[in-house]
Amino acid sequence: MSRADWERTHGALEQEVAGFFHYEDESYAVMYLDGNVRHVERTWGDAGAVTPTKARSAAKSLIPRDAKLVRSYRSQTGRPVELYTSASLKERFRAAETPEGEPESPWIGGKPGDFIVIYRVYRFRSGDRVTSIVASIGNNP
């Protein structure tokens, strides 16, 4: 989504720190590229940690409607990762594309249209809980 659409939905910018734009609404940190959301982190923290089912539902609200799951895997640190592809996302970031393998490419580690959702899962007494999720273009957990 565009930055304007994001801010219409999630409220005004609270602060910017090191390229991350922080929004008071539900603890979001966002990075933009060419006026579009390229990376978003939703944080609940330990006190507000949610079930994996609730975290997946929150993730679905952040990803494009035409997203197709390619595969699920674990990152090098053991975090669950879902790799998706989206034609609409590929089109939205077409202007930002550079030849594959170039460091400026927004699709780091993936192909145009790829994006991931990473879940930070911890084991609490009440069972597994997710403290945050990250959705980001490319495939670079």
Secondary structure, DSSP 8 states (H G I E B T S, - for coil): -BHHHHHHHH-SEEEEETTEEEETTTTEEEEEETTEEEEEEEE-TTTT-B-HHHHHHHHHTTS-TT-EEEEEEE-TTS-EEEEEE-HHHHHHTGGG--STT-TT-TTTTS-TTEEEEEEEEEEETTEEEEEEEEEEESS--
